[in-house]
Amino acid sequence: MEQKDLSLRFDLEPSSCQSFCTAKVTIPSHISDKAYQEAILAQKESARAIGFNKRNVPIEYIRQNFEVNINSHLEEFLFKYFTLNFLLKELKNQKINIAGDPRIKEISVQPGEDAIFTFDVSLFPKIEFQNWKYYPFKAPKRKNYKDLDRQVETFMKLESRQKKENTKDEVDIQDWVSFDIWVVDEDNKPIFSDFKENLIIKIGDEEADREFQKLFIGKKIDDLFYARDDGLQEYFGNQIGSNYKFGVKINNIVNNEFFCFEKFKRQFRLKTKKEIARRLIEVFSYRNDLSQRQAMVEEAFNLMFKKYTFDVPNHLILRQQQKLLYELRKNPDYHVYKNQKKFDDHINKLANKQIKELILIDQLANKENIVATDEDVCCFLNLTNRPRMKDFIYFKMPETKVDGQETPISAELIRQQALREKTLNYIIYHFTRK
C-alpha cells in the first residue's frame, strides 16, 4: 500500500515459519538522498578540520571522515520521521493479526538507493469471535459507603469550578500537545514534499523540560511557526550536531488545569450527570486494593478467555517477562519481591496474561472495525490528567520521558493505546448494557 505524497511502500513477506513474517518499509532513494544531503550540510556547519576554516570543510572530506556518524544519524532520522508511524498505520489498516511489537531486524540506508527498514513480525491465528456481546456477565458491585458518593460529588464540583475559572486556550505546563512537524529550508519551504510527522508531547515542569516549554508555552490550536529547537533535534537523532529547521503546527491541546467531563462523557457513552457519577464511583470504590473498574476489566477478560482459549508463543512471554523485570528493578522493593517464593512463576504467569490480553483486544478491534480518532486520543489523554482517573486506563501507557525529560512520542503509539482502551470500553459497554 502506498502513501501518495512520498510513495512509501509497505510489504509483508511470509517466512518458512507460519508464525512469523517480515514487514518492510521502503523509503524511495530520492527521499533518503535528500535526508543524506541535509545530514551532510548539518555536519558541514559544525565540522572542524586542520587546514580549513569553519564551514569551509569540503563535502567529500565530511563524507569520508564522518561516514559512521552520518549513517547512524540518518537511520534514526528516517526511522522516527518516516518509518514508525507509517508501519503502525499499515499494520492497523490492513488488519494484520500480530502478537507483540514488531522488532527491527535490519536497516539498509545507502546513498543512491532506497532505504529499507525490515521488521520481524509475530503473527497469530485469527480468533473467531461469535456472539460475544451476549455472554452473561456479572459486574462487580461497588461498595455502598455514602462517603464515596461525597468524594465523587466533591471531585465533580472541584473540576467543574476549575473549568469555569480557566479561561486560557494556550499551551501551559503539564498540558498535552499534539502537533505536526516537517523539515523546511531557509525559505520555510518543505524539504520532503508535503510530508508531516505527527507527534505528541506532555509539557514537563522540570528544568530539563525548558527547551520544549519555550517552544510550546503560549501557543494555541492551529498556530503555525518555524523553529530550530535542540529538543526536536535530539528527538530525531543528534549524533552529528544536526541543525534542522522545522515547521510546527499545533493540532490539539489537552488542558491539565481541569478534568474535562465532556470528553469523559463521549468516551464512556454517558448522557446525564447521574451516569457520570455512577461511572466515577468505579475508581473510588476499592476492595482488596482493587478498584471496581479494575475488577470489572479483570472479570471481562476472564469471561472472554473462558470462551476463547489459546496459547501464547513462549518467545513472546519471555520478551514480556524482560519488560516486567525492567520495570520492577526500578522499584526500591524489588529485592524484597525477588526473594519471595515462586517469584519467577508469578512473573511468567503475569507476562502470559498480559500478552493474551493484548492479542485478544487487538483482534477484537480488527473484527469490530473499531478505530481511534483524534478525539479518542484526546479523551484518552484527558484520563491521565488526574491520578485517580488513571485507574480507567488498563494497559500500560507508553513511556514519555527519557532521562527524566519529557520528550515527543509517535502519535501512532498513543493512538494504538487509545484504541485498546476504546475496545476494552466497547466490551464492557456491551457486557453491562441492560
N, C-alpha and C positions, 0 to 999 in steps of 0.2 A: 504494500500500500504506500502511495507516495504523498508527500506533503508538497503541494504545488509550488509554493514560493521558492523552495530550495531543493526540491526533488530528493529529500532524504528518503532512504529506502529501508524498509524493514523486511527481513526474510527469516523464515523459520525452517530449519533443516532437521530432518529426523536423524537419529543416531542408531547404532546397532542395538542399543537397549531401548525398549519401548517406553521406559520410564523417564527417559531423558531426550532432550533435543537441544539444538544450538540456535540461538537467536542472534542475528546480525543486524547492526545498524550501520548503513553506509552513508558517508558524507562525501558528496562529489568533490573531485580534485580542485575545481575552480573555487570552491568554498574553503577547503583546507589550505590551499595555497595562499588565499587571502589572509587567513589566520596566521600562516607561517610568515608572510611578509610583515604583518603587524608585529609579530614577536621579534623579528629581526630589527625592525625600526625602533622598538622599545629598548632593545639591548644596545643599539647604537647611541641612544640618548644617554646611557649611563656607563657604557664601557670605557675603560681606560687601558691604553697600551703604550708602551715605551716608543717614543718617536712620533707619536700622533697627538694632536690637540684633542681636547674633549669634543665629542660629537663629530669628529672627523675620522674616526676609525673606519677603514674600508669594510664594506659589506662582506666581502669574501673572507677577510680576516675574522669577522664575527662568526660566519658560518663554520669555519674550520675550528675555531678555538672555544666556541660556546655551544657546540652542537648538542652535547648531553643536556645541558640546562634548558636549551630552547625546545628540544624534543619533549622533555619532561613537562615543561610548561604547556606545550601545545596539546599533549594528551589530556592533561587536566582541564584545560580550557574547552577543548572540543567536547569532552565528556559532560561538563557542567552546563555549557552554553547550548549545546545542540542535542546531545545523546540521551541523557537521563529522562527528561520529561517526555521526549518522543517515544522512547522504549516503553515507559509505563502506560502512555496513552494507547499505543498499538496493542499491547497485551490485553488491555481492557476492551478496546474497540472490537478486537477480533475474538473476544470471549474465550481466550485460551485458558484452560483449567490447569493452572500451575500450583505447585506446592512449594512454599518457601520463597525466598527472594532470588531473583536472577543473580548469578555470580559472574563477575568479569573473568574471562578466560584469556583473552588475547587482544592486544591493541596494535594495529598497524597504521602508522602515520609516516608517510614518506612524501617528500616534495614531488609534485607532478603526478601523484597517484591518489585514488580515492582513499579516504581514511575509513578504516573498518574497525568497529568495536564488536567483539564476539563474546557472547554470554552463554554460560551453561544454564539451562532451564530444566527444572524437575517437573515433569508432567504428572497428572493424577487422573485416574479413571473418572468418568462422568458419574456424578451421583444422580440417580433417577428419583427426583422429588415427586411425590404423588400425594395429593390431598392433605398436605401437611398443615394447612390452615385450620383444619377441623379436628386436630388432635385434642383430646380432653386435657386441659391444663388447670392446675390448681395453684393460683398465685399465692405466695407467702403473705401472711397478714401483717399489717402494721401493728405497732404497739399502741394501745389506746390511752396513752398518757396525754392529759389535757395540755401539759407543758409543751408537748411537741407542736400542737396547733398554735400555741402562743409564739413559739420560736419561728414558725413559718410566717405567721402574721407579721411579726416584727421584721423579719427579713424582707418581706414584700413591701412593707411601708418604707423601710430604710432605702431600699434600692429604687423605689418609685420616686422618693423625695430626691435622691441623688440625681436621677434623670431630669427631674424638673429644674433642679438648680444648675445643671450642666448645660451651658449654652454654647460651648465651643464645638467647632466642627473640624478643628485642625488636629494633626498628629501630636501626641504628647507621650510622656514617659509611660511605659507599660502597655501602650496600645499595640495591637497587631496591625501590620500594614501589608497589603497585597499590592505588588507593583510589577509593571512590565519594564524590562531593561533591554537596551540594544546598544551596540557599539557604533560610534559615529566618528567622522573625520573632523578636521579642524573647522569645517564649514557646517558642522552638525548634520551632515548627510549620512544616512545609514551605510555602513560598510558591507553588511551582509543582507542586501536587498531589504525586504520589509520584515525580516525575521525578528521576533521579540521573544525573549525568555521571561517566563512568569515565576516570580519568587515571592516568598512571604517572610517577614521578619517581625519579631517582637522587640520593641524598643526598650532595651535594658536600662537600669538605673545606676549602673556601676561606672567607675572611672574608665574601665576598658571599653565601655559602650559609647564613648564620647563621639567617635567618628560618625556612627550612624545617628546619634542624637542630632548632631549638627546638620546631617544630610536631610533628615526627615521631619524633625520637630517644627511645627508651624505650617506644614504643607497640608493641603486639602485634597479631597477626591477630585480627580481629573486634572490636578496640577501636573504640568509637564516641565521638566528642567533638565539641564545638562551639567555633568559634574565629572571631575577626576577625583575619585574618593579612594583612600587607602583601604577602607574596609571592603569595598567592592573588588578592588584589585586582588586582595588576599583571597576572597571567595573563589575567584576564577583562576587562582594559581599565581603566586608571586615569586616563583623561583628565579626569575630573571629581572626583577625590578620593573614589572610591566607598568605602563602608564596610559592605559586605555581611557578614552573619553566616552562616557556613557550618556545615552538619553534615558530618562526615567519618567514614567507616568504612573501616578497613584490610581489604583483601581478601587480599592476598598479599605476602610478603616474600621476596626473593631475596637470601640472605645472601652477603656478599662475603668472609667470613672463610675460606671453603673452596670448592673446586670440587666440585660435587655430582655424583658418579658415578651415582647413582640416576636423576637427571634425564637425564644423558648416555646411559645405557642405554635409557631409554624413547624418547629422541629418535632414536636410531640402531638400534633394534630389536636390542639386544645382550643376551646372556644370561650369558656367562661372563667371568671376569677376563681370560682369554686374548683374547677377542674385543674387549674394551675396549682392551687393549694394542695389538692389531693396528690398531684404528681410530685410536688416538692417534698411532701411528707416522706416519700420513698427514700430520700437521702438524709432525713433527720431521724428516722426510726431505725434503731440498731438492735440486733440480737446476736449475742456471742461475737461482738466486734465486726459484724457483717451487716451492712445496711439492707433495708428491704429491697432496694433497687438491685444491689449486687446479688442478693439471694434469688431474686426473680430471674436474673440473667442466668445464674447457675442452674436453676430449675428448667429454664427453657432449653439450655444446651443438653441437660440430662435427658429431657424428653426426646429431643431430636436424635441424640446418639442411641437411644433405645430403638428408634425406628430405622436409623441408618448406621449400620456398623461397618467400619473399615479400619484397616491397619495403616499406620504411617511408616514410610521407609525409615530405616534406622539412621541413615546419614542425616536426615532432617532433624531427628531427635537429638543427635549428637551436636549439631550446629546450634540448636536451641538451648541445649544444656550449657554450651560455651557462653552464650549470651546471658543466661541467667546467672552463671557463676561470675561473669564480669561485673554485673550489676551488684551482686551480693558482696563482692570483695570491697565495694565502696562503703559498705555498712560497717560501722565500728564494732558491731556484734557478730561479724562474720565468723570469727574463730569459735564463738560460742555455738553458733548453728552448725559449723563444720564438725564439731566434736559430738554432736548428737547421734544417737543410733539411727541407722537407716537414712542418713543424710543423703547419700548418693541415690538411694532408691526413691526418695521424695523428689529430688531434682529430676530424675528420669521420668517419673510419673507426671510431674508438672509440665515438663517440656513436651511430652507426648500429648497431653491435654491441650496445651496452647496451640500446637501445630494443627491438631484435629479441628479446633475451633476456627482457625483461620481458613483451612481448606473448605469447611462447610459453609462459612459465611461468604467467602469469595464466590463459591459455585452457586449459592442461592442468589446472590446479586446478579450473576450472569443469567440464571434461569428466569428470574422475575424482571429482567431488564431494568434494574434499579441503577440510576446514575446519580452522581453527586454534582450539583450545580454550584456556581459561585456563592449563591445564597446559603446552600447547605454547608459550605466551608465556613462561612461567617457564623452560622448558627453553632457549628461545632466549636469554633474558637471562642465564642461567647461563653461556653461552659468552662473554659479554662481560666476565666477572669476571677472566679471565686473558689477558694479551696473546697468548700462543701459541695459546690456544683460539679466539681471534677469527678465526683462519685457517679455521675451519669455517664462517664467515659469508661468503657470497659477495656478496650485494647490499648496497649502502651503507646503513648504519644512519641512521635519521632523526636530525637534529641535536637534541640535548637541552639545549644551552647557548645562552643569549642574553647577549652581552657578558660572557662568562666565567662566568656564573652558571647553575647547573643550574636548569631550570625544568620544570614539568609539561608533559607531551605527551599528546595524544589517545591513548587506549588502542587505538583502531582503527588508528591509524598503525603502532603497534608490532605489532598483530595481523596487519596486512597484510604486514609484513616477515617475521614468523614463518611466515605461510602460504607465502610464496615460498620460504623456506628449507626448509620441510617438503616442499613439492612437489619441490624440487630433490633432496632426500634420497630422496624416493619414486622419482624417475627413476633415480638411481644405485643404489638398492637393487635395482630390477628388472634393471638392466643388468649388475650384478655378481653377482646371485644364481645359485648353481650348481644 
